[in-house]
Amino acid sequence: MTNTVPEETAPTPPAAGVEHFDVLVVGAGISGVGGAYHLQEQCPDKSFVVLETQGGFGGTWRTHTYPGIRSDSDLYTFGYRFKPWTSAPIATAEEILTYMGEVIDENDLARHIRYHHTIDRASWSSDENRWTLEVTRTDTGEELRFTGNFLWMCQGYYNHTEPYTPEWPGMDRFHGPIVHPQTWPDDLDYAGKNVVVIGSGATAATLIPAMAPTAGHLTMLQRSPTFFATGRNANELADTLRELQIDETWIHEIVRRKILHDQAQITKMSFEQPEMVRQELWNGLREYLGEDYDVEPHFTPRYRPWRQRIAFVPDGDLFQAIAKGDASVVTDEIETFTETGLALKSGEILDADIIITATGFNLNVLGDIEFGIDGEPLNFSETVTYRGTMFTGIPNMAWVFGYFRASWTLRADMIADFVCRLLHHMDDAGAEVVVPRIGESDADMALLPWVDPENFNPGYIMRSLHLLPKQGDRQPWVHTQDYWSDKDEFPAVDLEDGALVFE
């Protein structure tokens, strides 16, 4: 196939008033800003635009404003591979936004980003071999249209406006505020108040120590326990290398590799020696809670380590708050809300002035955008994934879905390399379209859920599995969620092995 498109089959030019780009990037969070950087560096001849519904970049780190918000991944791996991280491993939202802002400024990316652009519909036309995005500008009300040859979905994976809050009996009876961290009110006054935080994930572990110095007392109410890991919010190797005046670029890469090596070992041990890992995690808690604290009732999850994400607690601040008596843990289930708090199934009553529902989020599937392929609505759950990135029957589209057990950005960077390589390959082949297609040799393979519940089963995934694509039982139709295999296999993918069809 040649690079020259015959005149009679040349794609229809975009209509007047429609902006056309080679690549349309959806979202200006971690994935979208990283994607913009890689496009500019690796595909300098490609035009692109980043469409963001918020009024600024940052995604989660912009929309989440609850007290103490911070990363639960180290920034040596959550940060981009191309920009060294030079501060403490666990970072605040403000620090992460500053870092992202530097990436945008240092690489002149702002000119590519359009804020307040909400995508209402995405449509693929095989007649024109292009995507059309129908967009509303939320600041002006204008209705706009963008077309592009390739669509890169970097919108994240949860709904930013509608968090997940279970319905409990009696919620309307409670006289105080019920607050979800995702929609934290700026004027919430919790000074001297009794606060119950429902949930025990990373959000609860962040909120409680941040609120403890001001609140009267905090109670972490959990239906079932969570695994926590503790450690200093510092990296000894990085500190040593800085003392030796090693260049920050080298420090970033060396520390990044060391962290990933250690994480691989811990992940392997969690499968092979789960009880030993459990004991080590308990030992970390006892360093703060003391030997007299009964760890087992409140910190013995029903699942093995790493079947759900392990929340890292820097400097053990959550457990310091518990040890001081500023916070306590209750493991029980809610019978009903009352006017003044919660009645639990055990019969215990928890008085509360404020109840915070740190109960997770609702999964966002393709940005909750209405998708159509050649006039037919797309049922995403009926597609099969190609390496967790592309999908059968969806032409010229890639989706960034990061890692559960490793930092999201590791996969975002990796997919960016893949997309740029794919775009170059299409140019070299003179192809306008690429779509994954299951061949005869794989037609009989078993179709499995997007995530194996026996491997990883957080609530937000289990609630939404029916909305997500399937995966196969063999490559390249597998969504591995394994950075340590992907890092070697993904860069070496044979684009001409038949799984991707170029036209």
Secondary structure, DSSP 8 states (H G I E B T S, - for coil): --S---GGG------TT-EEEEEEEE--SHHHHHHHHHHHHH-TT--EEEE-SSSSS-THHHH--STT-B-SS-HHHHS-TTS---S-SS-BHHHHHHHHHHHHHHTT-GGGEE-SEEEEEEEEETTTTEEEEEEEETTT--EEEEEEEEEEE-S-SB-SSS------TTGGG--S-EE-GGG--TT---TT-EEEEE--SHHHHHHHHHHTTTSSEEEEEESS---EEEE-SS-HHHHHHHHTT--HHHHHHHHHHHHHHHHHHHHHHHHH-HHHHHHHHHHHHHHHH-TTS-HHHHS--SS-TTSS--EEEETTHHHHHHHHTSEEEEE--EEEEETTEEEETTS-EEE-SEEEE-----B-SGGG-EEEETTEE--GGG-BEETTTEETT-TTEEE----SSS-HHHHHHHHHHHHHHHHHHHHHHT-S-EEE---GGGTT---B-SS-TTT---HHHHTTGGGS-BB-SSTTS-----HHHHHHHGGG--TTSSSEEE-
